Amino acid sequence: MIDIITTLGPIGTDSHTQAASTGSTVSLHSTFHAAIEHAKKFKTRLLVPAGFREYRNGKQFSWVDFHFEYLDSFELQSVWFEKTLPMALLHKSYDSIALHPSTCSLIADLNSYKEIKYTQSKIHAYQLYKKGEVASALTSSSTFDQTRDELYIKSQFTPTMVWCLYRANSLDMGVSRSTGSP
């Protein structure tokens, strides 16, 4: 049987890097919600960083929400900690910024930006910056052009992340706790 770990993509995200480091086959998805549903449906393992946060239907959804809402669907298998890929805040102006919701706390002056665009990954944040759709972005250092973008590095980060590897329950009834019915 093939060991598959489902997590957030695209290739190059911290989640992808950590999942690939286990030697398992990695299934990447554009949102954690899509990854959760895939892992649940196909009974794969699921890698979730404890710092995970996304907006779903205008409401914040985080690792703690996932952990408790899906108690019937997933069992925590292992936990470890590892530094994230190095990150940088590329800053041209306070007109607009793109960033993944889980990285908001790293930007002390986030409220100074006129417009905040939340993205599905740090890689997507850089793509918006590169296209000129935003004036600033918090992204993984490996994604940007070191020569061209070096002048715009306002700050750099390499925080430690806690990684949670879950196993899909084979006895899952197909209902998460958020629906209220077993």
C-alpha positions as CSV (number, residue, x, y, z in Angstrom):
1,M,0.0,0.0,0.0
2,I,1.3,3.5,-0.9
3,D,1.9,5.8,2.0
4,I,0.3,9.2,1.0
5,I,0.5,12.4,3.0
6,T,-2.1,15.1,2.0
7,T,-1.2,18.7,2.7
8,L,-1.2,22.3,1.3
9,G,0.5,23.0,-2.0
10,P,1.8,24.2,-4.3
11,I,5.3,22.6,-4.6
12,G,7.7,24.6,-2.5
13,T,5.4,25.4,0.5
14,D,6.6,24.6,4.0
15,S,3.9,21.9,4.2
16,H,5.1,20.3,0.9
17,T,8.7,20.4,2.1
18,Q,7.9,18.8,5.5
19,A,5.6,16.1,3.9
20,A,8.2,15.2,1.3
21,S,10.9,14.9,4.0
22,T,9.1,11.9,5.4
23,G,9.7,9.9,2.2
24,S,5.9,9.5,1.6
25,T,4.1,10.3,-1.6
26,V,2.7,13.8,-1.3
27,S,-0.8,14.9,-2.4
28,L,-0.9,18.7,-2.6
29,H,-4.1,20.9,-2.5
30,S,-4.8,24.6,-3.0
31,T,-6.4,25.0,0.5
32,F,-6.3,23.1,3.8
33,H,-10.0,22.6,3.5
34,A,-9.5,20.7,0.2
35,A,-6.6,18.7,1.7
36,I,-8.8,17.8,4.8
37,E,-11.6,16.6,2.6
38,H,-9.3,14.6,0.3
39,A,-7.5,12.9,3.2
40,K,-10.9,12.1,4.8
41,K,-12.3,10.7,1.6
42,F,-9.3,8.7,0.6
43,K,-8.1,7.8,4.1
44,T,-4.6,9.2,3.7
45,R,-2.5,10.8,6.3
46,L,-2.8,14.6,6.7
47,L,0.0,17.0,7.6
48,V,-1.2,20.3,9.3
49,P,1.1,23.0,10.8
50,A,-0.1,24.2,14.2
51,G,0.1,27.7,12.8
52,F,-2.4,26.9,10.1
53,R,-5.1,29.6,9.6
54,E,-7.3,30.3,6.6
55,Y,-10.6,32.1,6.0
56,R,-13.5,29.9,5.1
57,N,-16.8,31.6,4.2
58,G,-15.6,34.9,5.7
59,K,-14.7,33.1,9.0
60,Q,-11.3,32.3,10.4
61,F,-10.6,28.5,10.5
62,S,-7.4,27.4,12.3
63,W,-5.5,24.3,13.4
64,V,-7.4,24.3,16.8
65,D,-10.8,24.4,14.9
66,F,-9.7,21.5,12.7
67,H,-8.3,19.5,15.6
68,F,-11.6,19.6,17.6
69,E,-14.1,19.6,14.7
70,Y,-12.6,16.5,13.1
71,L,-12.0,14.4,16.2
72,D,-14.2,11.6,14.7
73,S,-12.3,11.7,11.3
74,F,-8.6,12.0,12.2
75,E,-6.3,10.8,15.0
76,L,-3.1,12.6,15.8
77,Q,-0.3,10.3,14.9
78,S,2.9,12.3,15.5
79,V,4.2,15.8,16.2
80,W,7.5,17.4,15.6
81,F,9.0,20.9,15.3
82,E,11.1,22.4,12.5
83,K,12.2,25.8,11.3
84,T,10.1,27.1,8.4
85,L,11.7,28.0,5.2
86,P,13.2,31.5,5.5
87,M,10.7,34.2,4.8
88,A,11.0,37.9,3.9
89,L,8.7,40.9,3.8
90,L,9.1,42.5,0.5
91,H,8.0,46.1,0.9
92,K,7.6,48.9,-1.7
93,S,4.8,50.8,0.0
94,Y,1.9,50.6,2.4
95,D,-0.6,50.6,-0.5
96,S,-1.3,46.9,-0.4
97,I,0.2,43.6,0.9
98,A,-0.4,39.9,0.1
99,L,0.2,37.3,2.7
100,H,-1.0,33.9,3.9
101,P,-3.4,34.4,6.9
102,S,-1.1,32.3,9.2
103,T,1.7,34.8,8.8
104,C,-0.3,37.9,9.9
105,S,1.3,38.0,13.4
106,L,4.8,38.4,11.9
107,I,3.9,41.9,10.5
108,A,3.7,44.3,13.5
109,D,2.5,47.2,11.3
110,L,0.0,45.1,9.3
111,N,-2.8,47.6,10.0
112,S,-0.8,50.3,8.3
113,Y,-1.4,48.8,4.9
114,K,-4.4,50.3,3.0
115,E,-5.3,46.9,1.5
116,I,-4.6,43.4,2.8
117,K,-5.0,40.5,0.4
118,Y,-5.0,37.0,2.0
119,T,-3.6,34.3,-0.2
120,Q,-3.7,30.5,-0.1
121,S,0.1,30.3,0.2
122,K,3.2,32.5,0.6
123,I,4.1,31.4,-3.0
124,H,0.8,32.9,-4.2
125,A,1.5,36.1,-2.3
126,Y,4.8,36.5,-4.2
127,Q,3.0,35.9,-7.5
128,L,0.7,38.8,-6.8
129,Y,3.7,41.0,-5.9
130,K,5.6,40.0,-9.0
131,K,2.6,40.8,-11.2
132,G,2.4,44.3,-9.6
133,E,-1.0,43.5,-8.1
134,V,0.3,44.4,-4.6
135,A,3.1,46.6,-3.3
136,S,4.3,44.3,-0.6
137,A,4.3,40.6,0.2
138,L,5.4,38.2,2.9
139,T,6.8,35.2,1.1
140,S,9.4,32.4,1.3
141,S,12.8,33.6,0.4
142,S,13.3,30.8,-2.0
143,T,10.5,32.1,-4.2
144,F,11.7,35.6,-5.1
145,D,14.4,37.0,-7.3
146,Q,17.3,37.7,-4.8
147,T,18.9,40.2,-7.1
148,R,15.8,42.1,-8.2
149,D,13.9,42.0,-4.9
150,E,16.8,42.3,-2.4
151,L,16.3,46.1,-2.2
152,Y,12.8,45.7,-1.0
153,I,13.5,43.3,1.9
154,K,12.1,45.1,5.0
155,S,12.4,42.1,7.4
156,Q,13.2,38.4,7.5
157,F,11.9,35.6,9.6
158,T,12.6,31.9,10.2
159,P,10.2,30.8,12.9
160,T,9.9,27.3,14.3
161,M,6.7,25.5,13.3
162,V,5.0,22.6,15.1
163,W,3.9,20.0,12.6
164,C,1.0,17.6,13.3
165,L,0.6,14.4,11.3
166,Y,-2.8,12.9,11.4
167,R,-4.1,9.5,10.4
168,A,-7.6,9.3,8.9
169,N,-9.9,7.1,11.0
170,S,-11.2,4.1,9.2
171,L,-14.3,4.1,11.4
172,D,-15.2,7.7,10.5
173,M,-18.9,8.1,10.1
174,G,-18.3,10.9,7.5
175,V,-19.5,13.7,9.7
176,S,-17.4,16.3,11.3
177,R,-18.3,17.7,14.8
178,S,-19.2,21.0,13.2
179,T,-22.4,19.6,11.8
180,G,-23.6,18.5,15.2
181,S,-24.7,15.0,14.3
182,P,-22.8,11.7,14.7
